[in-house]
Amino acid sequence: MNKLIYWIIWTLVVITINIGAFPIALFSLFATQEGTSIFSIDYLIAFSIILVANVLSIQLFIAARRQNQKRFIIGLVAAVIQVIAIMLFMNTSFTASIPLAGLSVLTGIVLLVRSIIKKD
């Protein structure tokens, strides 16, 4: 696959994942008191939501950098499932979307660890 195609797809994945992750993270800050320190648990939860949502983005970045097409395609499928789950959760509060998003994040974590450990 062409390097330009890798980076175009990766950019689209980062944008679509964060379109869903940022509103959920901001919603977690809804009840935070004004003047709360940025080092509070509320901000940690919001940061964790964004970090967990972007695990697949990090994995896709590593796969694109190493031009590992197999891991890139698997990560892309998991990212599409994650985007669908996040959009279903945001638009309909469909409860089956939470395990679906969890499964895609778990897949992303496994792929990320395998991409870091193996250098093929």
C-alpha positions as CSV (number, residue, x, y, z in Angstrom):
1,M,0.0,0.0,0.0
2,N,1.2,3.5,-0.8
3,K,2.6,5.5,2.2
4,L,0.3,8.4,1.4
5,I,-2.8,6.2,1.6
6,Y,-1.6,5.0,5.1
7,W,-1.5,8.6,6.3
8,I,-4.7,9.7,4.8
9,I,-6.6,6.7,6.4
10,W,-4.8,7.3,9.7
11,T,-5.8,11.0,9.7
12,L,-9.4,10.1,9.0
13,V,-9.4,7.6,11.8
14,V,-8.0,10.0,14.3
15,I,-10.6,12.6,13.3
16,T,-13.6,10.3,13.5
17,I,-12.5,8.7,16.8
18,N,-12.0,12.1,18.4
19,I,-15.3,13.4,17.1
20,G,-16.9,10.9,19.5
21,A,-14.3,10.9,22.2
22,F,-14.1,14.6,23.0
23,P,-17.9,15.1,23.6
24,I,-17.9,12.1,26.0
25,A,-14.8,13.4,27.8
26,L,-16.3,16.9,28.0
27,F,-19.6,15.5,29.3
28,S,-17.6,13.8,32.1
29,L,-16.5,17.3,33.2
30,F,-20.1,18.5,33.4
31,A,-20.5,18.4,37.2
32,T,-17.0,19.8,37.9
33,Q,-17.0,22.8,40.1
34,E,-15.6,26.1,38.7
35,G,-12.1,26.7,39.8
36,T,-11.2,23.0,40.2
37,S,-7.5,22.2,39.7
38,I,-6.6,20.7,36.5
39,F,-4.9,17.9,38.5
40,S,-8.2,16.7,39.9
41,I,-9.8,13.3,39.4
42,D,-12.4,14.8,37.1
43,Y,-9.8,15.9,34.6
44,L,-8.0,12.6,34.9
45,I,-11.2,10.8,33.9
46,A,-11.6,13.0,30.9
47,F,-8.0,12.6,29.9
48,S,-8.3,8.8,30.3
49,I,-11.4,8.7,28.1
50,I,-9.5,10.4,25.3
51,L,-6.4,8.3,25.8
52,V,-8.3,5.0,25.8
53,A,-10.3,6.0,22.7
54,N,-7.0,6.8,20.9
55,V,-5.3,3.5,21.5
56,L,-6.2,2.4,18.1
57,S,-4.9,5.6,16.6
58,I,-1.6,4.9,18.2
59,Q,-1.6,1.4,17.0
60,L,-2.4,2.5,13.4
61,F,0.3,5.1,13.6
62,I,2.9,2.4,14.5
63,A,1.6,0.0,11.8
64,A,1.7,2.7,9.2
65,R,5.1,3.8,10.2
66,R,6.4,0.3,9.8
67,Q,4.2,-0.3,6.7
68,N,2.7,-3.5,8.3
69,Q,-0.3,-3.8,6.1
70,K,-1.8,-6.8,8.0
71,R,-1.8,-5.0,11.4
72,F,-3.0,-1.8,9.8
73,I,-6.0,-3.5,8.2
74,I,-6.9,-5.3,11.5
75,G,-6.5,-2.0,13.4
76,L,-8.6,-0.2,10.8
77,V,-11.5,-2.7,11.2
78,A,-11.3,-2.4,15.0
79,A,-11.3,1.4,14.6
80,V,-14.4,1.3,12.4
81,I,-16.2,-0.8,15.0
82,Q,-15.1,1.6,17.7
83,V,-16.5,4.6,15.7
84,I,-19.8,2.8,15.1
85,A,-20.1,1.9,18.8
86,I,-19.3,5.5,19.9
87,M,-21.8,7.0,17.5
88,L,-24.4,4.5,18.5
89,F,-23.8,5.3,22.2
90,M,-23.9,9.1,21.6
91,N,-27.0,9.1,19.4
92,T,-29.2,6.4,20.8
93,S,-27.7,5.3,24.1
94,F,-27.8,1.8,22.8
95,T,-26.5,-0.4,25.6
96,A,-24.9,-3.0,23.3
97,S,-22.6,-0.3,22.0
98,I,-20.6,-0.2,25.3
99,P,-19.3,-3.8,25.1
100,L,-18.7,-3.3,21.4
101,A,-16.5,-0.2,22.1
102,G,-14.8,-2.2,24.9
103,L,-14.1,-5.0,22.5
104,S,-12.6,-2.7,20.0
105,V,-10.4,-0.9,22.6
106,L,-9.3,-4.3,23.9
107,T,-8.4,-5.4,20.4
108,G,-6.5,-2.1,20.0
109,I,-4.5,-2.7,23.2
110,V,-3.6,-6.2,22.1
111,L,-2.6,-5.0,18.6
112,L,-0.6,-2.1,20.2
113,V,1.3,-4.4,22.5
114,R,2.0,-6.9,19.6
115,S,3.1,-4.0,17.4
116,I,5.5,-2.7,20.0
117,I,7.0,-6.1,20.9
118,K,7.3,-7.6,17.4
119,K,9.2,-5.6,14.8
120,D,8.1,-7.5,11.7
